Amino acid sequence: MKTDAHPQYAEVAVTCSCGNKFNTKSTLGKPTLHIEVCSECHPFYTGTQKIVDTAGRIEKFNQKYNKTSAKTA
């Protein structure tokens, strides 16, 4: 068998944007991992809806496609 064929499986400290911290194991190769959503703040597990900035996305979409339609008209 080949030696060193598999990556190292080490412990990683995970930090969520909500402030929750926990340890897990990963082949990431870094000692820390920053995530946006965890089981403490995910709507599926909490039962609450998280407010998402959709207005900013819609404005960007409208600005992008209003410019292109103005050029074609």
PDB file of N, CA, C and O in Angstrom:
ATOM      1  N   MET A   1       0.825  -1.193   0.000  1.00  0.00           N
ATOM      2  CA  MET A   1       0.000   0.000   0.000  1.00  0.00           C
ATOM      3  C   MET A   1       0.865   1.250   0.000  1.00  0.00           C
ATOM      4  O   MET A   1       1.978   1.257   0.525  1.00  0.00           O
ATOM      5  N   LYS A   2       0.334   2.300  -0.594  1.00  0.00           N
ATOM      6  CA  LYS A   2       1.049   3.567  -0.598  1.00  0.00           C
ATOM      7  C   LYS A   2       0.935   4.226   0.771  1.00  0.00           C
ATOM      8  O   LYS A   2      -0.102   4.158   1.431  1.00  0.00           O
ATOM      9  N   THR A   3       2.018   4.857   1.175  1.00  0.00           N
ATOM     10  CA  THR A   3       1.971   5.613   2.422  1.00  0.00           C
ATOM     11  C   THR A   3       1.542   7.038   2.113  1.00  0.00           C
ATOM     12  O   THR A   3       1.775   7.531   1.010  1.00  0.00           O
ATOM     13  N   ASP A   4       0.918   7.704   3.078  1.00  0.00           N
ATOM     14  CA  ASP A   4       0.444   9.075   2.944  1.00  0.00           C
ATOM     15  C   ASP A   4      -0.533   9.261   1.791  1.00  0.00           C
ATOM     16  O   ASP A   4      -0.530  10.311   1.148  1.00  0.00           O
ATOM     17  N   ALA A   5      -1.363   8.269   1.518  1.00  0.00           N
ATOM     18  CA  ALA A   5      -2.354   8.373   0.445  1.00  0.00           C
ATOM     19  C   ALA A   5      -3.582   9.146   0.901  1.00  0.00           C
ATOM     20  O   ALA A   5      -4.276   9.741   0.076  1.00  0.00           O
ATOM     21  N   HIS A   6      -3.856   9.147   2.183  1.00  0.00           N
ATOM     22  CA  HIS A   6      -5.037   9.820   2.700  1.00  0.00           C
ATOM     23  C   HIS A   6      -4.660  11.127   3.391  1.00  0.00           C
ATOM     24  O   HIS A   6      -3.582  11.225   3.977  1.00  0.00           O
ATOM     25  N   PRO A   7      -5.539  12.135   3.329  1.00  0.00           N
ATOM     26  CA  PRO A   7      -5.248  13.404   4.017  1.00  0.00           C
ATOM     27  C   PRO A   7      -5.345  13.244   5.529  1.00  0.00           C
ATOM     28  O   PRO A   7      -5.970  12.312   6.034  1.00  0.00           O
ATOM     29  N   GLN A   8      -4.723  14.159   6.226  1.00  0.00           N
ATOM     30  CA  GLN A   8      -4.760  14.137   7.691  1.00  0.00           C
ATOM     31  C   GLN A   8      -6.153  14.508   8.174  1.00  0.00           C
ATOM     32  O   GLN A   8      -6.756  15.451   7.661  1.00  0.00           O
ATOM     33  N   TYR A   9      -6.663  13.790   9.137  1.00  0.00           N
ATOM     34  CA  TYR A   9      -7.990  14.004   9.704  1.00  0.00           C
ATOM     35  C   TYR A   9      -7.792  14.586  11.098  1.00  0.00           C
ATOM     36  O   TYR A   9      -7.633  13.853  12.074  1.00  0.00           O
ATOM     37  N   ALA A  10      -7.803  15.925  11.176  1.00  0.00           N
ATOM     38  CA  ALA A  10      -7.465  16.600  12.421  1.00  0.00           C
ATOM     39  C   ALA A  10      -8.668  17.352  12.984  1.00  0.00           C
ATOM     40  O   ALA A  10      -9.660  17.575  12.290  1.00  0.00           O
ATOM     41  N   GLU A  11      -8.562  17.735  14.245  1.00  0.00           N
ATOM     42  CA  GLU A  11      -9.632  18.491  14.905  1.00  0.00           C
ATOM     43  C   GLU A  11      -9.595  19.950  14.450  1.00  0.00           C
ATOM     44  O   GLU A  11      -8.526  20.546  14.318  1.00  0.00           O
ATOM     45  N   VAL A  12     -10.794  20.519  14.211  1.00  0.00           N
ATOM     46  CA  VAL A  12     -10.942  21.880  13.714  1.00  0.00           C
ATOM     47  C   VAL A  12     -11.917  22.629  14.615  1.00  0.00           C
ATOM     48  O   VAL A  12     -12.955  22.088  14.996  1.00  0.00           O
ATOM     49  N   ALA A  13     -11.581  23.884  14.958  1.00  0.00           N
ATOM     50  CA  ALA A  13     -12.478  24.739  15.735  1.00  0.00           C
ATOM     51  C   ALA A  13     -13.365  25.500  14.754  1.00  0.00           C
ATOM     52  O   ALA A  13     -12.864  26.266  13.931  1.00  0.00           O
ATOM     53  N   VAL A  14     -14.687  25.292  14.839  1.00  0.00           N
ATOM     54  CA  VAL A  14     -15.641  25.921  13.930  1.00  0.00           C
ATOM     55  C   VAL A  14     -16.306  27.082  14.639  1.00  0.00           C
ATOM     56  O   VAL A  14     -16.733  26.951  15.786  1.00  0.00           O
ATOM     57  N   THR A  15     -16.399  28.240  13.951  1.00  0.00           N
ATOM     58  CA  THR A  15     -17.060  29.422  14.484  1.00  0.00           C
ATOM     59  C   THR A  15     -18.128  29.864  13.496  1.00  0.00           C
ATOM     60  O   THR A  15     -17.843  30.067  12.316  1.00  0.00           O
ATOM     61  N   CYS A  16     -19.360  30.014  13.980  1.00  0.00           N
ATOM     62  CA  CYS A  16     -20.474  30.442  13.144  1.00  0.00           C
ATOM     63  C   CYS A  16     -20.616  31.961  13.244  1.00  0.00           C
ATOM     64  O   CYS A  16     -20.117  32.574  14.188  1.00  0.00           O
ATOM     65  N   SER A  17     -21.297  32.567  12.269  1.00  0.00           N
ATOM     66  CA  SER A  17     -21.514  34.008  12.297  1.00  0.00           C
ATOM     67  C   SER A  17     -22.452  34.419  13.433  1.00  0.00           C
ATOM     68  O   SER A  17     -22.464  35.585  13.826  1.00  0.00           O
ATOM     69  N   CYS A  18     -23.233  33.481  13.962  1.00  0.00           N
ATOM     70  CA  CYS A  18     -24.120  33.784  15.095  1.00  0.00           C
ATOM     71  C   CYS A  18     -23.364  33.778  16.420  1.00  0.00           C
ATOM     72  O   CYS A  18     -23.913  34.189  17.443  1.00  0.00           O
ATOM     73  N   GLY A  19     -22.120  33.321  16.418  1.00  0.00           N
ATOM     74  CA  GLY A  19     -21.310  33.295  17.628  1.00  0.00           C
ATOM     75  C   GLY A  19     -21.139  31.910  18.225  1.00  0.00           C
ATOM     76  O   GLY A  19     -20.364  31.740  19.166  1.00  0.00           O
ATOM     77  N   ASN A  20     -21.841  30.922  17.702  1.00  0.00           N
ATOM     78  CA  ASN A  20     -21.728  29.556  18.194  1.00  0.00           C
ATOM     79  C   ASN A  20     -20.366  28.983  17.823  1.00  0.00           C
ATOM     80  O   ASN A  20     -19.898  29.156  16.698  1.00  0.00           O
ATOM     81  N   LYS A  21     -19.731  28.301  18.773  1.00  0.00           N
ATOM     82  CA  LYS A  21     -18.423  27.677  18.544  1.00  0.00           C
ATOM     83  C   LYS A  21     -18.498  26.213  18.934  1.00  0.00           C
ATOM     84  O   LYS A  21     -19.107  25.853  19.942  1.00  0.00           O
ATOM     85  N   PHE A  22     -17.867  25.367  18.115  1.00  0.00           N
ATOM     86  CA  PHE A  22     -17.791  23.943  18.432  1.00  0.00           C
ATOM     87  C   PHE A  22     -16.592  23.348  17.722  1.00  0.00           C
ATOM     88  O   PHE A  22     -16.011  23.969  16.831  1.00  0.00           O
ATOM     89  N   ASN A  23     -16.229  22.151  18.118  1.00  0.00           N
ATOM     90  CA  ASN A  23     -15.091  21.446  17.526  1.00  0.00           C
ATOM     91  C   ASN A  23     -15.591  20.238  16.759  1.00  0.00           C
ATOM     92  O   ASN A  23     -16.553  19.583  17.160  1.00  0.00           O
ATOM     93  N   THR A  24     -14.930  19.954  15.658  1.00  0.00           N
ATOM     94  CA  THR A  24     -15.231  18.781  14.859  1.00  0.00           C
ATOM     95  C   THR A  24     -13.942  18.321  14.201  1.00  0.00           C
ATOM     96  O   THR A  24     -12.890  18.920  14.418  1.00  0.00           O
ATOM     97  N   LYS A  25     -14.008  17.283  13.413  1.00  0.00           N
ATOM     98  CA  LYS A  25     -12.822  16.812  12.700  1.00  0.00           C
ATOM     99  C   LYS A  25     -13.020  17.045  11.214  1.00  0.00           C
ATOM    100  O   LYS A  25     -14.132  16.954  10.694  1.00  0.00           O
ATOM    101  N   SER A  26     -11.897  17.355  10.529  1.00  0.00           N
ATOM    102  CA  SER A  26     -11.962  17.671   9.112  1.00  0.00           C
ATOM    103  C   SER A  26     -10.615  17.396   8.450  1.00  0.00           C
ATOM    104  O   SER A  26      -9.581  17.296   9.111  1.00  0.00           O
ATOM    105  N   THR A  27     -10.659  17.278   7.136  1.00  0.00           N
ATOM    106  CA  THR A  27      -9.432  17.153   6.346  1.00  0.00           C
ATOM    107  C   THR A  27      -9.054  18.498   5.741  1.00  0.00           C
ATOM    108  O   THR A  27      -8.250  18.551   4.811  1.00  0.00           O
ATOM    109  N   LEU A  28      -9.614  19.572   6.249  1.00  0.00           N
ATOM    110  CA  LEU A  28      -9.397  20.919   5.735  1.00  0.00           C
ATOM    111  C   LEU A  28      -7.925  21.320   5.752  1.00  0.00           C
ATOM    112  O   LEU A  28      -7.442  21.940   4.805  1.00  0.00           O
ATOM    113  N   GLY A  29      -7.228  20.981   6.790  1.00  0.00           N
ATOM    114  CA  GLY A  29      -5.812  21.319   6.894  1.00  0.00           C
ATOM    115  C   GLY A  29      -5.568  22.631   7.615  1.00  0.00           C
ATOM    116  O   GLY A  29      -4.416  23.042   7.760  1.00  0.00           O
ATOM    117  N   LYS A  30      -6.623  23.304   8.074  1.00  0.00           N
ATOM    118  CA  LYS A  30      -6.495  24.544   8.836  1.00  0.00           C
ATOM    119  C   LYS A  30      -7.037  24.308  10.242  1.00  0.00           C
ATOM    120  O   LYS A  30      -7.905  23.455  10.425  1.00  0.00           O
ATOM    121  N   PRO A  31      -6.549  25.040  11.231  1.00  0.00           N
ATOM    122  CA  PRO A  31      -7.022  24.817  12.606  1.00  0.00           C
ATOM    123  C   PRO A  31      -8.392  25.437  12.885  1.00  0.00           C
ATOM    124  O   PRO A  31      -9.048  25.049  13.852  1.00  0.00           O
ATOM    125  N   THR A  32      -8.842  26.397  12.057  1.00  0.00           N
ATOM    126  CA  THR A  32     -10.137  27.038  12.286  1.00  0.00           C
ATOM    127  C   THR A  32     -10.953  27.061  11.004  1.00  0.00           C
ATOM    128  O   THR A  32     -10.409  27.015   9.900  1.00  0.00           O
ATOM    129  N   LEU A  33     -12.283  27.133  11.173  1.00  0.00           N
ATOM    130  CA  LEU A  33     -13.213  27.196  10.059  1.00  0.00           C
ATOM    131  C   LEU A  33     -14.322  28.165  10.437  1.00  0.00           C
ATOM    132  O   LEU A  33     -14.901  28.046  11.517  1.00  0.00           O
ATOM    133  N   HIS A  34     -14.630  29.125   9.565  1.00  0.00           N
ATOM    134  CA  HIS A  34     -15.695  30.100   9.806  1.00  0.00           C
ATOM    135  C   HIS A  34     -16.845  29.794   8.855  1.00  0.00           C
ATOM    136  O   HIS A  34     -16.661  29.716   7.640  1.00  0.00           O
ATOM    137  N   ILE A  35     -18.055  29.621   9.439  1.00  0.00           N
ATOM    138  CA  ILE A  35     -19.230  29.311   8.635  1.00  0.00           C
ATOM    139  C   ILE A  35     -20.300  30.375   8.858  1.00  0.00           C
ATOM    140  O   ILE A  35     -20.233  31.126   9.831  1.00  0.00           O
ATOM    141  N   GLU A  36     -21.291  30.445   7.959  1.00  0.00           N
ATOM    142  CA  GLU A  36     -22.356  31.433   8.061  1.00  0.00           C
ATOM    143  C   GLU A  36     -23.561  30.914   8.819  1.00  0.00           C
ATOM    144  O   GLU A  36     -24.205  31.678   9.537  1.00  0.00           O
ATOM    145  N   VAL A  37     -23.886  29.631   8.682  1.00  0.00           N
ATOM    146  CA  VAL A  37     -25.086  29.064   9.295  1.00  0.00           C
ATOM    147  C   VAL A  37     -24.722  27.745   9.965  1.00  0.00           C
ATOM    148  O   VAL A  37     -24.017  26.916   9.389  1.00  0.00           O
ATOM    149  N   CYS A  38     -25.215  27.560  11.193  1.00  0.00           N
ATOM    150  CA  CYS A  38     -24.998  26.302  11.910  1.00  0.00           C
ATOM    151  C   CYS A  38     -26.348  25.773  12.395  1.00  0.00           C
ATOM    152  O   CYS A  38     -27.389  26.353  12.087  1.00  0.00           O
ATOM    153  N   SER A  39     -26.331  24.698  13.136  1.00  0.00           N
ATOM    154  CA  SER A  39     -27.576  24.113  13.627  1.00  0.00           C
ATOM    155  C   SER A  39     -28.250  24.974  14.691  1.00  0.00           C
ATOM    156  O   SER A  39     -29.433  24.783  14.975  1.00  0.00           O
ATOM    157  N   GLU A  40     -27.523  25.913  15.282  1.00  0.00           N
ATOM    158  CA  GLU A  40     -28.107  26.801  16.291  1.00  0.00           C
ATOM    159  C   GLU A  40     -28.884  27.950  15.662  1.00  0.00           C
ATOM    160  O   GLU A  40     -29.788  28.494  16.297  1.00  0.00           O
ATOM    161  N   CYS A  41     -28.555  28.335  14.427  1.00  0.00           N
ATOM    162  CA  CYS A  41     -29.228  29.482  13.814  1.00  0.00           C
ATOM    163  C   CYS A  41     -29.929  29.149  12.500  1.00  0.00           C
ATOM    164  O   CYS A  41     -30.568  30.029  11.921  1.00  0.00           O
ATOM    165  N   HIS A  42     -29.835  27.920  12.008  1.00  0.00           N
ATOM    166  CA  HIS A  42     -30.479  27.550  10.757  1.00  0.00           C
ATOM    167  C   HIS A  42     -31.994  27.474  10.953  1.00  0.00           C
ATOM    168  O   HIS A  42     -32.447  26.898  11.943  1.00  0.00           O
ATOM    169  N   PRO A  43     -32.798  28.043  10.030  1.00  0.00           N
ATOM    170  CA  PRO A  43     -34.255  28.041  10.195  1.00  0.00           C
ATOM    171  C   PRO A  43     -34.864  26.648  10.281  1.00  0.00           C
ATOM    172  O   PRO A  43     -35.889  26.484  10.942  1.00  0.00           O
ATOM    173  N   PHE A  44     -34.288  25.656   9.653  1.00  0.00           N
ATOM    174  CA  PHE A  44     -34.828  24.301   9.720  1.00  0.00           C
ATOM    175  C   PHE A  44     -34.797  23.763  11.146  1.00  0.00           C
ATOM    176  O   PHE A  44     -35.739  23.096  11.575  1.00  0.00           O
ATOM    177  N   TYR A  45     -33.730  24.045  11.881  1.00  0.00           N
ATOM    178  CA  TYR A  45     -33.579  23.532  13.236  1.00  0.00           C
ATOM    179  C   TYR A  45     -34.240  24.435  14.277  1.00  0.00           C
ATOM    180  O   TYR A  45     -34.719  23.942  15.298  1.00  0.00           O
ATOM    181  N   THR A  46     -34.273  25.750  14.036  1.00  0.00           N
ATOM    182  CA  THR A  46     -34.819  26.679  15.027  1.00  0.00           C
ATOM    183  C   THR A  46     -36.306  26.900  14.860  1.00  0.00           C
ATOM    184  O   THR A  46     -36.984  27.229  15.834  1.00  0.00           O
ATOM    185  N   GLY A  47     -36.840  26.731  13.654  1.00  0.00           N
ATOM    186  CA  GLY A  47     -38.255  26.970  13.409  1.00  0.00           C
ATOM    187  C   GLY A  47     -38.583  28.441  13.198  1.00  0.00           C
ATOM    188  O   GLY A  47     -39.757  28.795  13.088  1.00  0.00           O
ATOM    189  N   THR A  48     -37.582  29.299  13.140  1.00  0.00           N
ATOM    190  CA  THR A  48     -37.803  30.722  12.907  1.00  0.00           C
ATOM    191  C   THR A  48     -37.247  31.094  11.541  1.00  0.00           C
ATOM    192  O   THR A  48     -36.290  30.493  11.052  1.00  0.00           O
ATOM    193  N   GLN A  49     -37.871  32.101  10.939  1.00  0.00           N
ATOM    194  CA  GLN A  49     -37.422  32.559   9.634  1.00  0.00           C
ATOM    195  C   GLN A  49     -36.348  33.613   9.811  1.00  0.00           C
ATOM    196  O   GLN A  49     -36.507  34.532  10.614  1.00  0.00           O
ATOM    197  N   LYS A  50     -35.268  33.495   9.079  1.00  0.00           N
ATOM    198  CA  LYS A  50     -34.183  34.449   9.133  1.00  0.00           C
ATOM    199  C   LYS A  50     -34.418  35.502   8.051  1.00  0.00           C
ATOM    200  O   LYS A  50     -34.730  35.161   6.910  1.00  0.00           O
ATOM    201  N   ILE A  51     -34.269  36.770   8.402  1.00  0.00           N
ATOM    202  CA  ILE A  51     -34.499  37.841   7.439  1.00  0.00           C
ATOM    203  C   ILE A  51     -33.307  37.915   6.492  1.00  0.00           C
ATOM    204  O   ILE A  51     -32.156  38.014   6.919  1.00  0.00           O
ATOM    205  N   VAL A  52     -33.606  37.866   5.207  1.00  0.00           N
ATOM    206  CA  VAL A  52     -32.570  37.896   4.180  1.00  0.00           C
ATOM    207  C   VAL A  52     -32.719  39.199   3.404  1.00  0.00           C
ATOM    208  O   VAL A  52     -33.836  39.649   3.148  1.00  0.00           O
ATOM    209  N   ASP A  53     -31.615  39.792   3.038  1.00  0.00           N
ATOM    210  CA  ASP A  53     -31.627  41.050   2.310  1.00  0.00           C
ATOM    211  C   ASP A  53     -31.956  40.794   0.842  1.00  0.00           C
ATOM    212  O   ASP A  53     -31.072  40.846  -0.013  1.00  0.00           O
ATOM    213  N   THR A  54     -33.227  40.518   0.550  1.00  0.00           N
ATOM    214  CA  THR A  54     -33.622  40.283  -0.835  1.00  0.00           C
ATOM    215  C   THR A  54     -33.827  41.588  -1.578  1.00  0.00           C
ATOM    216  O   THR A  54     -33.702  41.622  -2.803  1.00  0.00           O
ATOM    217  N   ALA A  55     -34.137  42.663  -0.871  1.00  0.00           N
ATOM    218  CA  ALA A  55     -34.366  43.948  -1.529  1.00  0.00           C
ATOM    219  C   ALA A  55     -33.111  44.406  -2.259  1.00  0.00           C
ATOM    220  O   ALA A  55     -33.201  44.905  -3.381  1.00  0.00           O
ATOM    221  N   GLY A  56     -31.970  44.249  -1.658  1.00  0.00           N
ATOM    222  CA  GLY A  56     -30.723  44.632  -2.306  1.00  0.00           C
ATOM    223  C   GLY A  56     -30.451  43.787  -3.531  1.00  0.00           C
ATOM    224  O   GLY A  56     -29.931  44.297  -4.523  1.00  0.00           O
ATOM    225  N   ARG A  57     -30.787  42.514  -3.489  1.00  0.00           N
ATOM    226  CA  ARG A  57     -30.569  41.635  -4.632  1.00  0.00           C
ATOM    227  C   ARG A  57     -31.508  41.996  -5.775  1.00  0.00           C
ATOM    228  O   ARG A  57     -31.111  41.988  -6.940  1.00  0.00           O
ATOM    229  N   ILE A  58     -32.756  42.314  -5.438  1.00  0.00           N
ATOM    230  CA  ILE A  58     -33.725  42.676  -6.467  1.00  0.00           C
ATOM    231  C   ILE A  58     -33.327  43.980  -7.138  1.00  0.00           C
ATOM    232  O   ILE A  58     -33.444  44.116  -8.356  1.00  0.00           O
ATOM    233  N   GLU A  59     -32.856  44.941  -6.350  1.00  0.00           N
ATOM    234  CA  GLU A  59     -32.396  46.209  -6.922  1.00  0.00           C
ATOM    235  C   GLU A  59     -31.226  45.993  -7.873  1.00  0.00           C
ATOM    236  O   GLU A  59     -31.185  46.590  -8.949  1.00  0.00           O
ATOM    237  N   LYS A  60     -30.284  45.152  -7.491  1.00  0.00           N
ATOM    238  CA  LYS A  60     -29.140  44.872  -8.361  1.00  0.00           C
ATOM    239  C   LYS A  60     -29.602  44.217  -9.663  1.00  0.00           C
ATOM    240  O   LYS A  60     -29.111  44.548 -10.742  1.00  0.00           O
ATOM    241  N   PHE A  61     -30.549  43.285  -9.551  1.00  0.00           N
ATOM    242  CA  PHE A  61     -31.079  42.604 -10.732  1.00  0.00           C
ATOM    243  C   PHE A  61     -31.762  43.608 -11.657  1.00  0.00           C
ATOM    244  O   PHE A  61     -31.521  43.609 -12.864  1.00  0.00           O
ATOM    245  N   ASN A  62     -32.615  44.461 -11.088  1.00  0.00           N
ATOM    246  CA  ASN A  62     -33.323  45.451 -11.903  1.00  0.00           C
ATOM    247  C   ASN A  62     -32.368  46.437 -12.546  1.00  0.00           C
ATOM    248  O   ASN A  62     -32.546  46.796 -13.710  1.00  0.00           O
ATOM    249  N   GLN A  63     -31.369  46.879 -11.821  1.00  0.00           N
ATOM    250  CA  GLN A  63     -30.394  47.811 -12.386  1.00  0.00           C
ATOM    251  C   GLN A  63     -29.631  47.158 -13.531  1.00  0.00           C
ATOM    252  O   GLN A  63     -29.378  47.787 -14.558  1.00  0.00           O
ATOM    253  N   LYS A  64     -29.269  45.900 -13.348  1.00  0.00           N
ATOM    254  CA  LYS A  64     -28.497  45.199 -14.372  1.00  0.00           C
ATOM    255  C   LYS A  64     -29.306  45.044 -15.658  1.00  0.00           C
ATOM    256  O   LYS A  64     -28.794  45.309 -16.746  1.00  0.00           O
ATOM    257  N   TYR A  65     -30.564  44.616 -15.541  1.00  0.00           N
ATOM    258  CA  TYR A  65     -31.351  44.332 -16.730  1.00  0.00           C
ATOM    259  C   TYR A  65     -32.086  45.556 -17.272  1.00  0.00           C
ATOM    260  O   TYR A  65     -32.482  45.547 -18.438  1.00  0.00           O
ATOM    261  N   ASN A  66     -32.284  46.599 -16.483  1.00  0.00           N
ATOM    262  CA  ASN A  66     -32.841  47.844 -17.009  1.00  0.00           C
ATOM    263  C   ASN A  66     -31.820  48.532 -17.901  1.00  0.00           C
ATOM    264  O   ASN A  66     -32.190  49.159 -18.894  1.00  0.00           O
ATOM    265  N   LYS A  67     -30.555  48.425 -17.565  1.00  0.00           N
ATOM    266  CA  LYS A  67     -29.503  49.008 -18.405  1.00  0.00           C
ATOM    267  C   LYS A  67     -29.427  48.323 -19.752  1.00  0.00           C
ATOM    268  O   LYS A  67     -29.300  48.989 -20.780  1.00  0.00           O
ATOM    269  N   THR A  68     -29.505  46.997 -19.763  1.00  0.00           N
ATOM    270  CA  THR A  68     -29.406  46.272 -21.031  1.00  0.00           C
ATOM    271  C   THR A  68     -30.644  46.493 -21.893  1.00  0.00           C
ATOM    272  O   THR A  68     -30.525  46.585 -23.115  1.00  0.00           O
ATOM    273  N   SER A  69     -31.830  46.582 -21.289  1.00  0.00           N
ATOM    274  CA  SER A  69     -33.033  46.817 -22.077  1.00  0.00           C
ATOM    275  C   SER A  69     -33.063  48.243 -22.607  1.00  0.00           C
ATOM    276  O   SER A  69     -33.640  48.485 -23.667  1.00  0.00           O
ATOM    277  N   ALA A  70     -32.460  49.190 -21.901  1.00  0.00           N
ATOM    278  CA  ALA A  70     -32.400  50.571 -22.384  1.00  0.00           C
ATOM    279  C   ALA A  70     -31.463  50.670 -23.576  1.00  0.00           C
ATOM    280  O   ALA A  70     -31.694  51.477 -24.477  1.00  0.00           O
ATOM    281  N   LYS A  71     -30.413  49.865 -23.597  1.00  0.00           N
ATOM    282  CA  LYS A  71     -29.481  49.885 -24.722  1.00  0.00           C
ATOM    283  C   LYS A  71     -30.114  49.302 -25.981  1.00  0.00           C
ATOM    284  O   LYS A  71     -29.860  49.779 -27.087  1.00  0.00           O
ATOM    285  N   THR A  72     -30.933  48.274 -25.811  1.00  0.00           N
ATOM    286  CA  THR A  72     -31.549  47.633 -26.980  1.00  0.00           C
ATOM    287  C   THR A  72     -32.714  48.445 -27.522  1.00  0.00           C
ATOM    288  O   THR A  72     -33.040  48.335 -28.704  1.00  0.00           O
ATOM    289  N   ALA A  73     -33.346  49.259 -26.684  1.00  0.00           N
ATOM    290  CA  ALA A  73     -34.506  50.036 -27.132  1.00  0.00           C
ATOM    291  C   ALA A  73     -34.127  51.291 -27.875  1.00  0.00           C
ATOM    292  O   ALA A  73     -35.002  52.040 -28.309  1.00  0.00           O
TER     293      ALA A  73
END
